[in-house]
Amino acid sequence: MSETVYNCLIDLCVDICKRYGKKRGVWISDKEKALSYQPDEDTMQLTVHRWFANKSCPGDWLFVRLGDVAEKVTARLATPSTPVVITPSLSSSTPVADTPDQNGETPSPWATEAVKWAKQNGILLGDGKSYRLHDPVTREEMLTFLHRALSR
């Protein structure tokens, strides 16, 4: 497992804990102790497939690192995250002029028609200077786009 994949596993575990209101992760490597452990309501206990089926999942390499996974997940859950905020380019009611954005960016050729349609229909509004066409979008921004498109 590469470092990138390992870090994505941590991200996934943090995301799952947040969805279920958990504030810490716990790992107990001994099967009997782990299966008899009663976690607190705010605790997510890691378990492995090998305890429930005749499998070797998740493999020894990851199995010996699950304590580290639980520690990193707990540390990330204890660190306040930066709130996601809808940017001015989505909250403005004044569309940007139909020109390249402030960085001289224009839509990719395959997106030109869709960008034009989104501008004309008030789905892509901009902040008066830029549409941020090549920036990543947050979930909140994507939901805003969808809401605008489906509300038309």
N, CA, C and O atoms as a GROMACS GRO file, in nm:
protein
  608
    1MET      N    1   0.086  -0.116   0.000
    1MET     CA    2   0.000   0.000   0.000
    1MET      C    3   0.090   0.123   0.000
    1MET      O    4   0.179   0.135   0.084
    2SER      N    5   0.068   0.212  -0.094
    2SER     CA    6   0.149   0.333  -0.102
    2SER      C    7   0.110   0.429   0.010
    2SER      O    8   0.006   0.413   0.073
    3GLU      N    9   0.194   0.528   0.033
    3GLU     CA   10   0.165   0.629   0.134
    3GLU      C   11   0.038   0.707   0.099
    3GLU      O   12  -0.040   0.742   0.187
    4THR      N   13   0.019   0.732  -0.029
    4THR     CA   14  -0.101   0.802  -0.074
    4THR      C   15  -0.227   0.723  -0.041
    4THR      O   16  -0.325   0.778   0.009
    5VAL      N   17  -0.224   0.594  -0.068
    5VAL     CA   18  -0.340   0.508  -0.039
    5VAL      C   19  -0.362   0.499   0.112
    5VAL      O   20  -0.476   0.503   0.159
    6TYR      N   21  -0.254   0.488   0.187
    6TYR     CA   22  -0.263   0.482   0.334
    6TYR      C   23  -0.329   0.610   0.387
    6TYR      O   24  -0.416   0.604   0.474
    7ASN      N   25  -0.287   0.724   0.335
    7ASN     CA   26  -0.346   0.851   0.378
    7ASN      C   27  -0.492   0.862   0.338
    7ASN      O   28  -0.572   0.921   0.410
    8CYS      N   29  -0.528   0.805   0.223
    8CYS     CA   30  -0.669   0.802   0.182
    8CYS      C   31  -0.751   0.715   0.275
    8CYS      O   32  -0.867   0.744   0.302
    9LEU      N   33  -0.691   0.607   0.326
    9LEU     CA   34  -0.759   0.522   0.424
    9LEU      C   35  -0.788   0.602   0.551
    9LEU      O   36  -0.897   0.592   0.607
   10ILE      N   37  -0.690   0.681   0.596
   10ILE     CA   38  -0.711   0.766   0.713
   10ILE      C   39  -0.825   0.864   0.685
   10ILE      O   40  -0.914   0.882   0.768
   11ASP      N   41  -0.821   0.928   0.567
   11ASP     CA   42  -0.928   1.022   0.528
   11ASP      C   43  -1.064   0.955   0.532
   11ASP      O   44  -1.161   1.012   0.583
   12LEU      N   45  -1.072   0.834   0.478
   12LEU     CA   46  -1.199   0.761   0.475
   12LEU      C   47  -1.248   0.731   0.616
   12LEU      O   48  -1.366   0.750   0.646
   13CYS      N   49  -1.160   0.685   0.702
   13CYS     CA   50  -1.199   0.654   0.839
   13CYS      C   51  -1.246   0.778   0.913
   13CYS      O   52  -1.343   0.774   0.988
   14VAL      N   53  -1.177   0.891   0.891
   14VAL     CA   54  -1.218   1.017   0.953
   14VAL      C   55  -1.357   1.056   0.903
   14VAL      O   56  -1.443   1.096   0.981
   15ASP      N   57  -1.378   1.044   0.774
   15ASP     CA   58  -1.508   1.078   0.715
   15ASP      C   59  -1.619   0.991   0.774
   15ASP      O   60  -1.726   1.042   0.807
   16ILE      N   61  -1.596   0.862   0.786
   16ILE     CA   62  -1.696   0.771   0.843
   16ILE      C   63  -1.725   0.809   0.988
   16ILE      O   64  -1.841   0.813   1.029
   17CYS      N   65  -1.620   0.835   1.065
   17CYS     CA   66  -1.640   0.874   1.205
   17CYS      C   67  -1.723   1.002   1.215
   17CYS      O   68  -1.814   1.010   1.297
   18LYS      N   69  -1.693   1.099   1.132
   18LYS     CA   70  -1.768   1.224   1.136
   18LYS      C   71  -1.915   1.202   1.101
   18LYS      O   72  -2.004   1.260   1.163
   19ARG      N   73  -1.940   1.117   1.001
   19ARG     CA   74  -2.078   1.090   0.961
   19ARG      C   75  -2.159   1.029   1.074
   19ARG      O   76  -2.280   1.052   1.085
   20TYR      N   77  -2.093   0.950   1.158
   20TYR     CA   78  -2.163   0.882   1.265
   20TYR      C   79  -2.142   0.948   1.401
   20TYR      O   80  -2.179   0.892   1.504
   21GLY      N   81  -2.084   1.067   1.402
   21GLY     CA   82  -2.067   1.142   1.527
   21GLY      C   83  -1.964   1.083   1.622
   21GLY      O   84  -1.976   1.099   1.743
   22LYS      N   85  -1.865   1.015   1.569
   22LYS     CA   86  -1.761   0.955   1.653
   22LYS      C   87  -1.647   1.052   1.670
   22LYS      O   88  -1.613   1.127   1.579
   23LYS      N   89  -1.587   1.052   1.789
   23LYS     CA   90  -1.479   1.145   1.820
   23LYS      C   91  -1.343   1.078   1.831
   23LYS      O   92  -1.241   1.147   1.842
   24ARG      N   93  -1.340   0.947   1.828
   24ARG     CA   94  -1.212   0.878   1.835
   24ARG      C   95  -1.223   0.738   1.776
   24ARG      O   96  -1.330   0.678   1.771
   25GLY      N   97  -1.108   0.690   1.732
   25GLY     CA   98  -1.100   0.553   1.682
   25GLY      C   99  -1.022   0.469   1.782
   25GLY      O  100  -0.934   0.519   1.851
   26VAL      N  101  -1.055   0.342   1.788
   26VAL     CA  102  -0.983   0.253   1.878
   26VAL      C  103  -0.954   0.122   1.805
   26VAL      O  104  -1.036   0.072   1.727
   27TRP      N  105  -0.836   0.068   1.830
   27TRP     CA  106  -0.795  -0.060   1.772
   27TRP      C  107  -0.746  -0.150   1.883
   27TRP      O  108  -0.659  -0.112   1.961
   28ILE      N  109  -0.800  -0.271   1.889
   28ILE     CA  110  -0.755  -0.376   1.981
   28ILE      C  111  -0.719  -0.495   1.893
   28ILE      O  112  -0.806  -0.552   1.828
   29SER      N  113  -0.591  -0.532   1.892
   29SER     CA  114  -0.546  -0.636   1.798
   29SER      C  115  -0.586  -0.777   1.838
   29SER      O  116  -0.591  -0.866   1.754
   30ASP      N  117  -0.613  -0.798   1.966
   30ASP     CA  118  -0.654  -0.930   2.012
   30ASP      C  119  -0.802  -0.952   1.982
   30ASP      O  120  -0.887  -0.877   2.031
   31LYS      N  121  -0.832  -1.052   1.902
   31LYS     CA  122  -0.969  -1.075   1.856
   31LYS      C  123  -1.068  -1.090   1.972
   31LYS      O  124  -1.173  -1.026   1.972
   32GLU      N  125  -1.036  -1.173   2.070
   32GLU     CA  126  -1.130  -1.198   2.180
   32GLU      C  127  -1.156  -1.072   2.261
   32GLU      O  128  -1.270  -1.041   2.295
   33LYS      N  129  -1.049  -0.998   2.291
   33LYS     CA  130  -1.066  -0.874   2.366
   33LYS      C  131  -1.144  -0.771   2.284
   33LYS      O  132  -1.231  -0.700   2.336
   34ALA      N  133  -1.112  -0.764   2.156
   34ALA     CA  134  -1.178  -0.666   2.070
   34ALA      C  135  -1.327  -0.694   2.057
   34ALA      O  136  -1.409  -0.602   2.066
   35LEU      N  137  -1.362  -0.820   2.037
   35LEU     CA  138  -1.503  -0.854   2.017
   35LEU      C  139  -1.585  -0.847   2.145
   35LEU      O  140  -1.707  -0.840   2.139
   36SER      N  141  -1.519  -0.848   2.260
   36SER     CA  142  -1.593  -0.833   2.385
   36SER      C  143  -1.592  -0.688   2.435
   36SER      O  144  -1.659  -0.655   2.533
   37TYR      N  145  -1.516  -0.602   2.368
   37TYR     CA  146  -1.506  -0.461   2.406
   37TYR      C  147  -1.634  -0.388   2.371
   37TYR      O  148  -1.691  -0.408   2.264
   38GLN      N  149  -1.680  -0.306   2.462
   38GLN     CA  150  -1.800  -0.225   2.440
   38GLN      C  151  -1.757  -0.079   2.427
   38GLN      O  152  -1.735  -0.011   2.528
   39PRO      N  153  -1.744  -0.029   2.303
   39PRO     CA  154  -1.697   0.109   2.286
   39PRO      C  155  -1.799   0.211   2.335
   39PRO      O  156  -1.920   0.186   2.333
   40ASP      N  157  -1.748   0.326   2.379
   40ASP     CA  158  -1.835   0.437   2.417
   40ASP      C  159  -1.913   0.481   2.294
   40ASP      O  160  -1.877   0.447   2.181
   41GLU      N  161  -2.018   0.556   2.316
   41GLU     CA  162  -2.103   0.602   2.206
   41GLU      C  163  -2.027   0.688   2.105
   41GLU      O  164  -2.062   0.689   1.986
   42ASP      N  165  -1.925   0.759   2.151
   42ASP     CA  166  -1.850   0.846   2.061
   42ASP      C  167  -1.724   0.780   2.003
   42ASP      O  168  -1.638   0.849   1.948
   43THR      N  169  -1.714   0.648   2.016
   43THR     CA  170  -1.595   0.576   1.973
   43THR      C  171  -1.627   0.481   1.858
   43THR      O  172  -1.727   0.409   1.861
   44MET      N  173  -1.541   0.481   1.757
   44MET     CA  174  -1.552   0.388   1.644
   44MET      C  175  -1.442   0.284   1.660
   44MET      O  176  -1.324   0.317   1.659
   45GLN      N  177  -1.482   0.160   1.676
   45GLN     CA  178  -1.386   0.052   1.692
   45GLN      C  179  -1.353  -0.010   1.557
   45GLN      O  180  -1.443  -0.044   1.480
   46LEU      N  181  -1.225  -0.024   1.528
   46LEU     CA  182  -1.183  -0.091   1.406
   46LEU      C  183  -1.189  -0.241   1.426
   46LEU      O  184  -1.148  -0.292   1.530
   47THR      N  185  -1.239  -0.311   1.327
   47THR     CA  186  -1.238  -0.458   1.326
   47THR      C  187  -1.184  -0.502   1.191
   47THR      O  188  -1.169  -0.421   1.100
   48VAL      N  189  -1.156  -0.630   1.179
   48VAL     CA  190  -1.102  -0.681   1.053
   48VAL      C  191  -1.183  -0.800   1.004
   48VAL      O  192  -1.240  -0.876   1.083
   49HIS      N  193  -1.189  -0.814   0.874
   49HIS     CA  194  -1.266  -0.918   0.809
   49HIS      C  195  -1.225  -1.058   0.856
   49HIS      O  196  -1.309  -1.146   0.871
   50ARG      N  197  -1.096  -1.076   0.879
   50ARG     CA  198  -1.046  -1.209   0.918
   50ARG      C  199  -1.110  -1.261   1.046
   50ARG      O  200  -1.110  -1.382   1.070
   51TRP      N  201  -1.164  -1.174   1.128
   51TRP     CA  202  -1.229  -1.218   1.251
   51TRP      C  203  -1.367  -1.276   1.227
   51TRP      O  204  -1.422  -1.344   1.313
   52PHE      N  205  -1.424  -1.250   1.111
   52PHE     CA  206  -1.562  -1.291   1.084
   52PHE      C  207  -1.575  -1.392   0.970
   52PHE      O  208  -1.682  -1.448   0.949
   53ALA      N  209  -1.467  -1.413   0.896
   53ALA     CA  210  -1.469  -1.506   0.784
   53ALA      C  211  -1.331  -1.569   0.770
   53ALA      O  212  -1.233  -1.516   0.822
   54ASN      N  213  -1.325  -1.679   0.700
   54ASN     CA  214  -1.198  -1.748   0.679
   54ASN      C  215  -1.118  -1.674   0.572
   54ASN      O  216  -1.099  -1.724   0.461
   55LYS      N  217  -1.071  -1.555   0.608
   55LYS     CA  218  -0.997  -1.467   0.517
   55LYS      C  219  -0.872  -1.417   0.589
   55LYS      O  220  -0.857  -1.439   0.710
   56SER      N  221  -0.785  -1.351   0.516
   56SER     CA  222  -0.667  -1.290   0.579
   56SER      C  223  -0.673  -1.137   0.573
   56SER      O  224  -0.574  -1.070   0.598
   57CYS      N  225  -0.790  -1.085   0.540
   57CYS     CA  226  -0.806  -0.940   0.528
   57CYS      C  227  -0.781  -0.873   0.662
   57CYS      O  228  -0.826  -0.923   0.765
   58PRO      N  229  -0.713  -0.764   0.664
   58PRO     CA  230  -0.666  -0.682   0.554
   58PRO      C  231  -0.522  -0.713   0.514
   58PRO      O  232  -0.459  -0.630   0.447
   59GLY      N  233  -0.469  -0.826   0.550
   59GLY     CA  234  -0.329  -0.856   0.523
   59GLY      C  235  -0.244  -0.813   0.642
   59GLY      O  236  -0.281  -0.721   0.715
   60ASP      N  237  -0.132  -0.880   0.660
   60ASP     CA  238  -0.049  -0.853   0.778
   60ASP      C  239   0.012  -0.713   0.778
   60ASP      O  240   0.027  -0.651   0.883
   61TRP      N  241   0.046  -0.662   0.659
   61TRP     CA  242   0.109  -0.530   0.653
   61TRP      C  243   0.019  -0.424   0.715
   61TRP      O  244   0.065  -0.344   0.796
   62LEU      N  245  -0.108  -0.424   0.678
   62LEU     CA  246  -0.201  -0.325   0.732
   62LEU      C  247  -0.245  -0.362   0.874
   62LEU      O  248  -0.264  -0.274   0.958
   63PHE      N  249  -0.261  -0.489   0.901
   63PHE     CA  250  -0.306  -0.534   1.033
   63PHE      C  251  -0.216  -0.478   1.144
   63PHE      O  252  -0.265  -0.431   1.246
   64VAL      N  253  -0.085  -0.483   1.123
   64VAL     CA  254   0.007  -0.434   1.227
   64VAL      C  255   0.009  -0.282   1.235
   64VAL      O  256   0.067  -0.226   1.329
   65ARG      N  257  -0.050  -0.214   1.140
   65ARG     CA  258  -0.054  -0.067   1.140
   65ARG      C  259  -0.189  -0.009   1.181
   65ARG      O  260  -0.206   0.113   1.181
   66LEU      N  261  -0.285  -0.093   1.215
   66LEU     CA  262  -0.418  -0.042   1.249
   66LEU      C  263  -0.418   0.042   1.376
   66LEU      O  264  -0.503   0.129   1.392
   67GLY      N  265  -0.324   0.017   1.467
   67GLY     CA  266  -0.310   0.104   1.585
   67GLY      C  267  -0.273   0.245   1.542
   67GLY      O  268  -0.323   0.343   1.598
   68ASP      N  269  -0.184   0.255   1.444
   68ASP     CA  270  -0.145   0.385   1.390
   68ASP      C  271  -0.264   0.450   1.321
   68ASP      O  272  -0.284   0.571   1.333
   69VAL      N  273  -0.342   0.372   1.249
   69VAL     CA  274  -0.461   0.426   1.183
   69VAL      C  275  -0.554   0.486   1.288
   69VAL      O  276  -0.601   0.599   1.272
   70ALA      N  277  -0.582   0.411   1.394
   70ALA     CA  278  -0.672   0.460   1.499
   70ALA      C  279  -0.618   0.588   1.563
   70ALA      O  280  -0.694   0.680   1.591
   71GLU      N  281  -0.487   0.593   1.587
   71GLU     CA  282  -0.426   0.713   1.647
   71GLU      C  283  -0.439   0.834   1.555
   71GLU      O  284  -0.474   0.944   1.599
   72LYS      N  285  -0.410   0.814   1.427
   72LYS     CA  286  -0.418   0.926   1.332
   72LYS      C  287  -0.561   0.972   1.312
   72LYS      O  288  -0.586   1.092   1.299
   73VAL      N  289  -0.654   0.880   1.309
   73VAL     CA  290  -0.796   0.917   1.296
   73VAL      C  291  -0.838   0.998   1.418
   73VAL      O  292  -0.903   1.102   1.404
   74THR      N  293  -0.802   0.953   1.536
   74THR     CA  294  -0.839   1.023   1.659
   74THR      C  295  -0.778   1.163   1.662
   74THR      O  296  -0.844   1.259   1.700
   75ALA      N  297  -0.651   1.174   1.620
   75ALA     CA  298  -0.586   1.305   1.618
   75ALA      C  299  -0.657   1.398   1.520
   75ALA      O  300  -0.678   1.516   1.551
   76ARG      N  301  -0.693   1.347   1.405
   76ARG     CA  302  -0.762   1.431   1.305
   76ARG      C  303  -0.901   1.472   1.354
   76ARG      O  304  -0.945   1.584   1.327
   77LEU      N  305  -0.969   1.384   1.424
   77LEU     CA  306  -1.102   1.416   1.475
   77LEU      C  307  -1.094   1.521   1.586
   77LEU      O  308  -1.188   1.598   1.605
   78ALA      N  309  -0.982   1.524   1.659
   78ALA     CA  310  -0.965   1.620   1.768
   78ALA      C  311  -0.924   1.757   1.718
   78ALA      O  312  -0.936   1.855   1.790
   79THR      N  313  -0.876   1.765   1.594
   79THR     CA  314  -0.832   1.891   1.536
   79THR      C  315  -0.949   1.955   1.464
   79THR      O  316  -1.005   1.895   1.372
   80PRO      N  317  -0.986   2.074   1.504
   80PRO     CA  318  -1.099   2.138   1.435
   80PRO      C  319  -1.065   2.158   1.288
   80PRO      O  320  -0.956   2.205   1.254
   81SER      N  321  -1.158   2.123   1.203
   81SER     CA  322  -1.134   2.139   1.060
   81SER      C  323  -1.181   2.278   1.016
   81SER      O  324  -1.266   2.340   1.080
   82THR      N  325  -1.124   2.322   0.909
   82THR     CA  326  -1.165   2.450   0.852
   82THR      C  327  -1.302   2.432   0.790
   82THR      O  328  -1.321   2.343   0.707
   83PRO      N  329  -1.398   2.516   0.827
   83PRO     CA  330  -1.531   2.500   0.768
   83PRO      C  331  -1.528   2.530   0.618
   83PRO      O  332  -1.451   2.614   0.571
   84VAL      N  333  -1.612   2.461   0.546
   84VAL     CA  334  -1.624   2.485   0.404
   84VAL      C  335  -1.722   2.599   0.385
   84VAL      O  336  -1.833   2.596   0.439
   85VAL      N  337  -1.682   2.699   0.310
   85VAL     CA  338  -1.765   2.817   0.289
   85VAL      C  339  -1.790   2.833   0.141
   85VAL      O  340  -1.699   2.817   0.059
   86ILE      N  341  -1.913   2.864   0.106
   86ILE     CA  342  -1.943   2.892  -0.034
   86ILE      C  343  -1.872   3.021  -0.071
   86ILE      O  344  -1.886   3.122  -0.001
   87THR      N  345  -1.799   3.019  -0.178
   87THR     CA  346  -1.719   3.134  -0.217
   87THR      C  347  -1.805   3.240  -0.283
   87THR      O  348  -1.916   3.212  -0.326
   88PRO      N  349  -1.754   3.363  -0.291
   88PRO     CA  350  -1.831   3.470  -0.354
   88PRO      C  351  -1.872   3.436  -0.497
   88PRO      O  352  -1.974   3.484  -0.545
   89SER      N  353  -1.793   3.355  -0.566
   89SER     CA  354  -1.828   3.325  -0.704
   89SER      C  355  -1.958   3.247  -0.714
   89SER      O  356  -2.016   3.238  -0.822
   90LEU      N  357  -2.003   3.191  -0.605
   90LEU     CA  358  -2.130   3.119  -0.606
   90LEU      C  359  -2.242   3.197  -0.540
   90LEU      O  360  -2.360   3.170  -0.564
   91SER      N  361  -2.208   3.292  -0.457
   91SER     CA  362  -2.313   3.362  -0.383
   91SER      C  363  -2.351   3.496  -0.444
   91SER      O  364  -2.452   3.554  -0.406
   92SER      N  365  -2.272   3.543  -0.536
   92SER     CA  366  -2.300   3.672  -0.599
   92SER      C  367  -2.424   3.662  -0.686
   92SER      O  368  -2.453   3.557  -0.742
   93SER      N  369  -2.496   3.772  -0.697
   93SER     CA  370  -2.612   3.773  -0.786
   93SER      C  371  -2.582   3.846  -0.916
   93SER      O  372  -2.668   3.859  -1.003
   94THR      N  373  -2.457   3.894  -0.930
   94THR     CA  374  -2.419   3.966  -1.050
   94THR      C  375  -2.328   3.880  -1.136
   94THR      O  376  -2.216   3.850  -1.096
   95PRO      N  377  -2.375   3.838  -1.254
   95PRO     CA  378  -2.290   3.756  -1.339
   95PRO      C  379  -2.166   3.832  -1.384
   95PRO      O  380  -2.169   3.954  -1.396
   96VAL      N  381  -2.061   3.760  -1.409
   96VAL     CA  382  -1.937   3.815  -1.461
   96VAL      C  383  -1.952   3.832  -1.612
   96VAL      O  384  -2.023   3.755  -1.677
   97ALA      N  385  -1.886   3.932  -1.666
   97ALA     CA  386  -1.889   3.950  -1.812
   97ALA      C  387  -1.837   3.825  -1.880
   97ALA      O  388  -1.754   3.753  -1.823
   98ASP      N  389  -1.885   3.798  -2.000
   98ASP     CA  390  -1.849   3.676  -2.073
   98ASP      C  391  -1.710   3.690  -2.135
   98ASP      O  392  -1.695   3.700  -2.257
   99THR      N  393  -1.609   3.690  -2.047
   99THR     CA  394  -1.470   3.703  -2.089
   99THR      C  395  -1.388   3.601  -2.014
   99THR      O  396  -1.438   3.538  -1.920
  100PRO      N  397  -1.262   3.582  -2.054
  100PRO     CA  398  -1.178   3.494  -1.973
  100PRO      C  399  -1.171   3.546  -1.830
  100PRO      O  400  -1.186   3.666  -1.807
  101ASP      N  401  -1.149   3.456  -1.733
  101ASP     CA  402  -1.145   3.501  -1.595
  101ASP      C  403  -1.018   3.582  -1.568
  101ASP      O  404  -0.937   3.603  -1.658
  102GLN      N  405  -1.002   3.626  -1.443
  102GLN     CA  406  -0.893   3.717  -1.409
  102GLN      C  407  -0.756   3.660  -1.438
  102GLN      O  408  -0.660   3.737  -1.453
  103ASN      N  409  -0.743   3.533  -1.446
  103ASN     CA  410  -0.614   3.471  -1.477
  103ASN      C  411  -0.600   3.443  -1.626
  103ASN      O  412  -0.506   3.376  -1.668
  104GLY      N  413  -0.693   3.493  -1.706
  104GLY     CA  414  -0.688   3.469  -1.849
  104GLY      C  415  -0.736   3.330  -1.887
  104GLY      O  416  -0.717   3.287  -2.001
  105GLU      N  417  -0.798   3.259  -1.792
  105GLU     CA  418  -0.846   3.124  -1.821
  105GLU      C  419  -0.975   3.128  -1.902
  105GLU      O  420  -1.063   3.210  -1.875
  106THR      N  421  -0.984   3.042  -1.997
  106THR     CA  422  -1.106   3.024  -2.073
  106THR      C  423  -1.148   2.879  -2.056
  106THR      O  424  -1.066   2.796  -2.017
  107PRO      N  425  -1.273   2.848  -2.084
  107PRO     CA  426  -1.315   2.708  -2.069
  107PRO      C  427  -1.234   2.616  -2.159
  107PRO      O  428  -1.189   2.655  -2.267
  108SER      N  429  -1.216   2.494  -2.112
  108SER     CA  430  -1.156   2.392  -2.198
  108SER      C  431  -1.249   2.373  -2.316
  108SER      O  432  -1.370   2.390  -2.303
  109PRO      N  433  -1.194   2.337  -2.434
  109PRO     CA  434  -1.280   2.324  -2.552
  109PRO      C  435  -1.400   2.233  -2.531
  109PRO      O  436  -1.509   2.261  -2.582
  110TRP      N  437  -1.382   2.125  -2.458
  110TRP     CA  438  -1.493   2.032  -2.436
  110TRP      C  439  -1.598   2.088  -2.342
  110TRP      O  440  -1.709   2.034  -2.336
  111ALA      N  441  -1.567   2.196  -2.267
  111ALA     CA  442  -1.660   2.251  -2.169
  111ALA      C  443  -1.721   2.384  -2.212
  111ALA      O  444  -1.808   2.437  -2.143
  112THR      N  445  -1.678   2.438  -2.324
  112THR     CA  446  -1.721   2.572  -2.366
  112THR      C  447  -1.872   2.586  -2.371
  112THR      O  448  -1.927   2.682  -2.318
  113GLU      N  449  -1.939   2.492  -2.434
  113GLU     CA  450  -2.086   2.500  -2.446
  113GLU      C  451  -2.154   2.492  -2.310
  113GLU      O  452  -2.249   2.566  -2.284
  114ALA      N  453  -2.107   2.403  -2.224
  114ALA     CA  454  -2.168   2.387  -2.091
  114ALA      C  455  -2.146   2.512  -2.006
  114ALA      O  456  -2.236   2.554  -1.933
  115VAL      N  457  -2.027   2.571  -2.014
  115VAL     CA  458  -1.999   2.692  -1.938
  115VAL      C  459  -2.089   2.806  -1.986
  115VAL      O  460  -2.145   2.879  -1.904
  116LYS      N  461  -2.102   2.820  -2.116
  116LYS     CA  462  -2.188   2.925  -2.172
  116LYS      C  463  -2.332   2.906  -2.124
  116LYS      O  464  -2.397   3.002  -2.084
  117TRP      N  465  -2.381   2.782  -2.128
  117TRP     CA  466  -2.517   2.752  -2.082
  117TRP      C  467  -2.532   2.784  -1.934
  117TRP      O  468  -2.632   2.843  -1.893
  118ALA      N  469  -2.433   2.745  -1.851
  118ALA     CA  470  -2.440   2.770  -1.707
  118ALA      C  471  -2.440   2.919  -1.676
  118ALA      O  472  -2.509   2.963  -1.585
  119LYS      N  473  -2.364   2.996  -1.752
  119LYS     CA  474  -2.363   3.142  -1.734
  119LYS      C  475  -2.498   3.202  -1.773
  119LYS      O  476  -2.555   3.282  -1.699
  120GLN      N  477  -2.549   3.161  -1.889
  120GLN     CA  478  -2.677   3.216  -1.939
  120GLN      C  479  -2.793   3.183  -1.848
  120GLN      O  480  -2.889   3.260  -1.840
  121ASN      N  481  -2.787   3.070  -1.780
  121ASN     CA  482  -2.898   3.026  -1.695
  121ASN      C  483  -2.880   3.057  -1.547
  121ASN      O  484  -2.956   3.008  -1.464
  122GLY      N  485  -2.779   3.139  -1.515
  122GLY     CA  486  -2.761   3.181  -1.376
  122GLY      C  487  -2.712   3.073  -1.283
  122GLY      O  488  -2.731   3.082  -1.162
  123ILE      N  489  -2.651   2.971  -1.336
  123ILE     CA  490  -2.599   2.862  -1.253
  123ILE      C  491  -2.455   2.892  -1.213
  123ILE      O  492  -2.414   2.863  -1.100
  124LEU      N  493  -2.380   2.949  -1.304
  124LEU     CA  494  -2.242   2.990  -1.280
  124LEU      C  495  -2.242   3.142  -1.280
  124LEU      O  496  -2.256   3.204  -1.386
  125LEU      N  497  -2.226   3.203  -1.162
  125LEU     CA  498  -2.242   3.348  -1.150
  125LEU      C  499  -2.111   3.425  -1.144
  125LEU      O  500  -2.102   3.533  -1.202
  126GLY      N  501  -2.012   3.375  -1.076
  126GLY     CA  502  -1.888   3.448  -1.062
  126GLY      C  503  -1.895   3.553  -0.954
  126GLY      O  504  -1.998   3.572  -0.889
  127ASP      N  505  -1.783   3.623  -0.935
  127ASP     CA  506  -1.773   3.724  -0.831
  127ASP      C  507  -1.750   3.864  -0.886
  127ASP      O  508  -1.708   3.954  -0.813
  128GLY      N  509  -1.776   3.882  -1.013
  128GLY     CA  510  -1.753   4.010  -1.076
  128GLY      C  511  -1.620   4.017  -1.149
  128GLY      O  512  -1.600   4.104  -1.234
  129LYS      N  513  -1.529   3.927  -1.118
  129LYS     CA  514  -1.398   3.925  -1.182
  129LYS      C  515  -1.365   3.789  -1.243
  129LYS      O  516  -1.296   3.782  -1.345
  130SER      N  517  -1.414   3.682  -1.182
  130SER     CA  518  -1.369   3.548  -1.220
  130SER      C  519  -1.479   3.445  -1.203
  130SER      O  520  -1.568   3.461  -1.119
  131TYR      N  521  -1.472   3.341  -1.282
  131TYR     CA  522  -1.560   3.225  -1.265
  131TYR      C  523  -1.489   3.109  -1.195
  131TYR      O  524  -1.552   3.012  -1.156
  132ARG      N  525  -1.357   3.120  -1.180
  132ARG     CA  526  -1.276   3.012  -1.118
  132ARG      C  527  -1.299   2.881  -1.193
  132ARG      O  528  -1.318   2.777  -1.130
  133LEU      N  529  -1.296   2.886  -1.324
  133LEU     CA  530  -1.329   2.770  -1.406
  133LEU      C  531  -1.240   2.649  -1.382
  133LEU      O  532  -1.285   2.536  -1.400
  134HIS      N  533  -1.118   2.670  -1.342
  134HIS     CA  534  -1.026   2.558  -1.328
  134HIS      C  535  -0.995   2.525  -1.182
  134HIS      O  536  -0.903   2.447  -1.154
  135ASP      N  537  -1.070   2.584  -1.090
  135ASP     CA  538  -1.052   2.554  -0.948
  135ASP      C  539  -1.134   2.432  -0.908
  135ASP      O  540  -1.239   2.406  -0.966
  136PRO      N  541  -1.087   2.356  -0.809
  136PRO     CA  542  -1.170   2.246  -0.757
  136PRO      C  543  -1.294   2.303  -0.688
  136PRO      O  544  -1.292   2.418  -0.642
  137VAL      N  545  -1.400   2.225  -0.679
  137VAL     CA  546  -1.521   2.269  -0.610
  137VAL      C  547  -1.544   2.185  -0.486
  137VAL      O  548  -1.507   2.067  -0.481
  138THR      N  549  -1.604   2.246  -0.386
  138THR     CA  550  -1.640   2.175  -0.263
  138THR      C  551  -1.774   2.107  -0.283
  138THR      O  552  -1.842   2.131  -0.383
  139ARG      N  553  -1.814   2.023  -0.191
  139ARG     CA  554  -1.945   1.960  -0.196
  139ARG      C  555  -2.055   2.066  -0.189
  139ARG      O  556  -2.156   2.056  -0.258
  140GLU      N  557  -2.033   2.167  -0.104
  140GLU     CA  558  -2.133   2.273  -0.092
  140GLU      C  559  -2.150   2.346  -0.224
  140GLU      O  560  -2.262   2.377  -0.265
  141GLU      N  561  -2.039   2.374  -0.291
  141GLU     CA  562  -2.047   2.442  -0.420
  141GLU      C  563  -2.121   2.356  -0.523
  141GLU      O  564  -2.205   2.406  -0.597
  142MET      N  565  -2.089   2.227  -0.526
  142MET     CA  566  -2.155   2.137  -0.621
  142MET      C  567  -2.305   2.132  -0.593
  142MET      O  568  -2.386   2.133  -0.686
  143LEU      N  569  -2.342   2.126  -0.467
  143LEU     CA  570  -2.485   2.126  -0.433
  143LEU      C  571  -2.552   2.256  -0.475
  143LEU      O  572  -2.668   2.256  -0.518
  144THR      N  573  -2.481   2.366  -0.463
  144THR     CA  574  -2.535   2.495  -0.506
  144THR      C  575  -2.558   2.494  -0.656
  144THR      O  576  -2.662   2.538  -0.703
  145PHE      N  577  -2.460   2.444  -0.732
  145PHE     CA  578  -2.476   2.433  -0.877
  145PHE      C  579  -2.598   2.348  -0.911
  145PHE      O  580  -2.681   2.387  -0.994
  146LEU      N  581  -2.609   2.230  -0.847
  146LEU     CA  582  -2.721   2.141  -0.876
  146LEU      C  583  -2.855   2.205  -0.839
  146LEU      O  584  -2.952   2.194  -0.914
  147HIS      N  585  -2.858   2.271  -0.725
  147HIS     CA  586  -2.982   2.337  -0.682
  147HIS      C  587  -3.025   2.442  -0.784
  147HIS      O  588  -3.142   2.450  -0.823
  148ARG      N  589  -2.928   2.522  -0.827
  148ARG     CA  590  -2.961   2.624  -0.926
  148ARG      C  591  -3.010   2.561  -1.056
  148ARG      O  592  -3.107   2.608  -1.116
  149ALA      N  593  -2.943   2.456  -1.099
  149ALA     CA  594  -2.980   2.393  -1.227
  149ALA      C  595  -3.117   2.328  -1.218
  149ALA      O  596  -3.197   2.339  -1.312
  150LEU      N  597  -3.146   2.260  -1.110
  150LEU     CA  598  -3.273   2.189  -1.097
  150LEU      C  599  -3.389   2.280  -1.059
  150LEU      O  600  -3.506   2.242  -1.073
  151SER      N  601  -3.357   2.400  -1.011
  151SER     CA  602  -3.462   2.494  -0.974
  151SER      C  603  -3.507   2.579  -1.092
  151SER      O  604  -3.599   2.660  -1.077
  152ARG      N  605  -3.447   2.564  -1.205
  152ARG     CA  606  -3.477   2.648  -1.322
  152ARG      C  607  -3.594   2.591  -1.398
  152ARG      O  608  -3.634   2.648  -1.500
   0.00000   0.00000   0.00000
